[in-house]
């Protein structure tokens, strides 16, 4: 027997207020505790399953109780990724106005695919597009798409590259696919991020035949070697460079790389997941010198702009190639042919969240100066932590700290370094991860949160050294 539909009178009742007030209460409690809470999760899979798993109820539980349950389990099961002492991966913490704007996005519940569904979102993202191009000082005619993250930003940019390079060779890849197409060569740094490889897989270009270019001790592409690799290849070509190595923060020599690629008539794509934000800082923009000469750029707003997950940005100099590689059309759609912006022309998804709204809100609230301060402060805290750690006996900082990344090794020993990382994670004062750099285990510290203070950095260093000294002492007495 069919159940009665949910009455529209709920919109006039207090139910929304009740649930939203409840959620706001829990959210406020969570945020107020962030500066001092244990950063790691305190409960694992089995404990969380015992609290959350049950047979799907026939009639459903009361909504407020569901909200309470989720909030309670977040207290022990969520890693405090937005803590000012979370240094794992490259994760920002939601800036207050960005979080508030994101709540509005959920409230409005807009499908941001086309202008006809949401003129508001279309216009907001049109303005955010222009502000980002101004902030990064990239060609103002570029196409911009707001995607889930840098994985899909790399995919989108490389799809545009595939479109143009094969079109130059007389091939319509969107209509005819890749079977029988001219060979499209891809050249990438030996230190390129895994999302480049994944994008190449998604695009049918594969990874086995990628031409890899050696890097220096900091992970920067060797331009002389690139010149030789490019000269040895015939046919259409895409070159992938990097702004901000995921381990060291180092930048490829982008101006020299761009000149080599332009001479060859190839497409230059730059993966700038977090490094592109150096363009927003007067003191750091020299690291990205020449990046404006590329053909496409990928970055994340949920990293250094500190908007909530998820938000990546794909930027393509050649807007027509960008659009032709992405757009989809159907008779039932109402698509614009005028000045209005249809997001479906610039991203792989049709149904999508209005993720450009928190970008707009944050850029407007911070302004150019505020964004620069956010970037500069993160880098200052990274240098602070590196300087303090390298003064301790038995501690090495492995990289030149040019941005917000710090690589640390303890006792010049893989097992000890990994044990320190695990011990710090258990300690809970801060959270950071590990990596392998040039064959050696290393602690990887990434400072990307607007709220990280000098005190947070000092407390974190003290915790790291406390764990290291305890483990070192235990090893000495074993």
N, C-alpha and C positions, 0 to 999 in steps of 0.2 A: 504494500500500500504506500503510495507516494506521501511524503511528508509535506506539511504546509511550507510555502516559501517564507524566507525571513522577511518580516514586515518592513516596509519602507519607513514606518514610524520610528524605527530605531534611530534614524538620522535626527529626529526631533527629540529623542529621549536623552537621558544622561549617560547612555552606555559608552559612547565615544569618550566623553569627558572622564568617566570612571577609569576606563582602560588606559587612556593616555596619561591621566594623572598618576596612575599606579606605575606605569612605565617610567614616567619622569622622576618619580620618587626613587625608584630603583637605580635609574641612570645617574641621578645626582649622588646617591650614596656610593656608587661604583667610582665615579669621577673624583669625589672628595677623598677617597681612600687611595687613589693611584700614587700620590707622591711617596707614601710610606708602606704600601702593601708588598707582600712577598711577590716578586715578579713572576716566578715560575708557577705553573699549575700545581695544585696540591692533591688533585685526584686524577686517577688514570681511567682507562677504558672500563674496567670491570666495575669500579665504584660508580661511574657516571651511568653505565647501563642499568645498574640496579636501581638507580633513582629515576631514570627516564623511560626505560623500556617497559611496555605493558601491551596487552592486546588492544588493538584499535577499538575504542569504546563505541557502543552502538549509538548512544545519544549524545555523547560528548561531555566534557567537563566544563565547569564554569570558567569563563574566559579569564577573570581576574586571578583565579587559582593557577591557571596555566602560566600567566605572566610571572606570578610569584615563584613558581617552580623553576622556570628558566633563569630568573635572576638569582635564585639561591644557588643553583648549580654553577652559574658563571663565577660566583665567588671562589669556588674551589677548582673548577675545571677549565677556566679561561686563563691563558697566559696573558699577562698584562702588556700586550704589544704596544699600547699607547702610553706606557709608563715612561717617565723621563730617564729611566735607567734601563730601558730595553735597547740593546745594541746588537740584536741578532739580525742577520740578513741585511737588507736596506729597507727598513720599515719606519715610516713617519708616524706621528700621533695626530689624530684629528684636531685641527685648530678649532677653537670654539665656534666661530661663525660658520665654518665649514660643516661642523656637526649639526648645527641648528638648520642650516640650509638643506642638509640631507634629510632631516626630519620632514621638512616641507615637501621635498621630492616624493617621499613615501606617502604623504598626505594627499598630494595632488594626483598621484597614481597615473601619470601621463605615459603613454607609449610615445617615445621621442623619435619615432622613425620618420615621420613626415610632418610638414608644416600644417597640413589640414587637421591633424589630430591635436597638435599643440603649438599654436603660433607663439605662445609665451616661451616655451623651451627652445624653439627654433631661433628666436631673436636673442635670447640669453646666450645660446651657444655661438651665434654669429658674432656677438660682441666679445665673448671670451676668446674666440679664435683670433680676433684682431689684437686683443691685449697680449696674448701669448706671443704672437709674431713680433709685436713691438718689444716685449720684454726680452726675447731671445735675439732680437735684431736679425731676423731671418726675412727672406723675400716676402713682401707683404701680399703678393698675389698667390701665395702658396695655398694649397688645399689643406684642411685640418679636419681630422676625425677624432671623436672621443670614444675610445674603445675600453675594453676591460682592464688592460694592463699592457706592459711593454711587449709581452708575447704577441698579442694581437696587433700592437702598433708595428712591430717588426714585420709581421705577416702582411699587413695592409700596405706598408711602404714597399716591400719586396714584390707584392702583387702588381703594384704600379710599375715597378722597375721591369718586371717580367713582361708586362703589357707593352711598354715602350720599346724595349730592346728587341723583342720578337717582331713587333710591328715594323721596326726599321729593317728587319731581315725579310720582310714580306709575309709575315705569318700572323694570323688573327687567333691568338691563343684562347680568347673567350669563346669563340665560335668553334674552333677546330681542335682544341685541346693540345696536348703535347705529343701525341703519337704522330710521328713523321715531321715534327717541328725541327728547325735548326737547333743544334746543340747550344744551349745557353750556359756559359761558363760562370762559375761563382768563385771569387777569390776572397778569402777571409783570414784574419789574424789567427795564429795558433792559440791566442788567448780570447777569441770571440766567445761571447756568452752563449749558453746552451739554447737560449730562445732563438738565436739565429738558426741553429741547426734544426730546431723543431719547426720553425717557419718554412725552411727549405723543404722539409718532409711534407708539410701540409700542402705546399705549392707544387708538389710532384717533381721538384728539382733534385731531391736526394742530398745525401751528405757524403757518400763515399768518395765522390769525385771532386769534392771541393778542393781548390788549390790553397794550401795553408802557407802563410807567410810567417817566418820566424819572428820572435820578439826579443827585446832586451831584458835585462835583469828586473826591470819594473813592469814588464808586460806590455811595453809599447811596440807597435809594429815597426819592423825594420824597413825603412823607406827604400834603401838601396836594393834590398832583396825583393821588395814589391815591384820595383821597376823591372827587374830581371824576369820575375814571374809573369807580369803583364805582357812583356815583350815576347814571351815564348808561346803565347796563346793566340789563336786565330778565331774569329767569330764574335758574336755578341757576348757582352761581359757585364757582370755586376760585381763591384768591389764593396766589401763590408768592413768599415772601420769602427773604432770604438772611442767614445768620450767617457772616461771613467771606468777603469778596469774594476771588475767586481771584487777583486781581492785587494789591490793596491791603490785604486783610485786614479791610476795614471792614464794619461791621454795619448793616443796615437799622434804622431806629428801630422796633424790634419791638413795644414796648408800644403806641405810637401806631397802628402798623399793625394790631395785634391788635384794638384797640378799634374801629377803622373796619370791620374785617371782621366782627366780632361784631355790630355794629349792623346790618349788612346781612344777617346770617344766612347768610354764606358760610363756606367751609372755608378755614382758613389752614394752609398747609404751609410748613415752613422747611427749606431746604437748608443744613445745617450740617456739610458734609463734614469740615471741620476746625474750624470756628468753634464748634461745639457743645461742644467740649472746654474752652472758656473757662469753662464752668459749673463745672468741677472746680477752678478757681483762685479763691481769695478776692480776689486783686488784680485779676482780669480779668472776673469774672462780671457786673460792672456793664455790660460791653459788650453782654451778652445779656439785659439787663433786659426782662422781658415775654415772653421766649421760651416760658415755661411756659403761656402763654395760647393757644398754637397748638393745632391739631388733630392735626398729625403732624410728625415730625422725621426727617431722614435724616442719617447720619454714616458715617464710616469708622473702623474700629479699626486698619486697617493704615496709617493716617496717624499720628495722634498718640498712640495707645496703643502703637504700635510692635510689633504682632503681625505675623507673616509674612503675605504675600499668600496667599489673598485673604480679606478680611473686612469687609463693610459691615454697617450696622445700620439697620433700619427700625423706627420707633417710632410707634405710632398710639394716640392718647388713647382712641378708641372701639374697644375690643378686638373687639366683636361685628362691627362693620363691617370691621375688619381681617381677621378670620377668614372672614367670608362672601365677601370679595373674593378670598381666596387658596385656601381649602381645596378639596381634591378627595377624592372617595370612590369606592370600587369594592368589589364583592362579595368579591374575593379578599383584600382588605387586612384587617389586624387593627388597627382604630383604636379609640382610647380614647374613652370618653364620661364618664370620671371626672376625677380631678385630674391624671392623668398628661398630660404635654405631648407632642403630636405636632407636630414641626416643620413638617410639610406644611401645617398650618393657618395658618402665618404667613409663608410664603415661596413664590415661584413654583415652585421645584424640588421634585421628590420625591427623586430620588437626589442626595445632596449630601454634601460633606465635613463632618466634625464641627468646623466652624470656630469654634464657640463655646468649644471647649476651651482654646485659647491665650488667649482673652479671660479666661476664668475664672482661668487660671494667673497671668496678668500682673496682674490686679486683686488677686488674693489675695497675690501676692508684693510688690506695691508698696503696697497699701493706699491710702486716700484721700490721705494726705500724700505718698506717693511719686508718685502721678499728678500732684498739684499741682506738685511739684518738677519733674517732667519738662516740664510745660507752661510753667511760669515760666522755666525755664532756657533753653528754646528761644527764648522771647520776649526774654530778656536778651541772647542771642547775636545775635539779629536787630538789636536796638538798638545793640549794640556795633559790628556791621559797618556799619550805617547811619551812626553817628556818625563812624566812622573814614573812611568814603568821602566824606562830604559836606565834610570839611575840605580835600580835595584840590582844587586849581584845575581847573576844567573839568569837575567831577563834580557832578551834581545827584541828590538823592534826591527822587523825585516824589511820594511818598505820606507821609501821617502813619503812622509805624510804631507801630500800636496793638496788633499781634499778632506774627506770625512772618513776615510778608511784607515785602520791601523791593524797591522799583522804582528802578532807577538808570539815568541817562542820561549819556552822555559827549560833551563838546564841543557839546552841544545839536545833535547831528548824527546822523541816522538811520544813514548808512553807517558812520560811525565806531563808533557804539554796537553795531551788528551785528558789526563786525569785532572789537571787544573781546570780545564773547561767544564768537565762534568761536575767537579766540586763547586765551582762558582754557580752553575745552574741550580744545584741542590741548595746552596746557601740562600739564594733568593734575593740578595741585595740588588743584584743586577742580572741581566740575562744576555748572553752572547754565545756565538757559535764557533765552530771550528772549520778548518779547511786544510787542504794540502797545497803548499806553495813550493814549486820547484823541487818536488820530491820530499818535502819536509812538512810534518804536522805543524799547524799554527793556529793560534786563537785569532778570530776575526772580529774586530770591533767596528761597528758602523754607527756613526752619530747622525741621526736624521730627524730628531724630534724637536719641535719648536720649544718645548718646555724644559729641555735638559740644561741644567744650571751648572755653575762652577762647583757648587756643593755636591750635586749629583755625580759629577765626574770624579771629584775627590773621594766621595764615599765608595764609588765603584772601584777605583784603583786600590783603595784600602782593602776592600773585600777580596779582590783578585790576589793581592800580595799576601793576605792572611791565609788564603787557601794554599797558595804556592809554598809559603814557608812551612805550613803544617805538613804538607805532603813531602817536601824536601827533607824536613827533619825526620819524618817517619821512615823515609827511604834510607837515611843515614844510620838509623838505629836498627834496621831490619837485619 
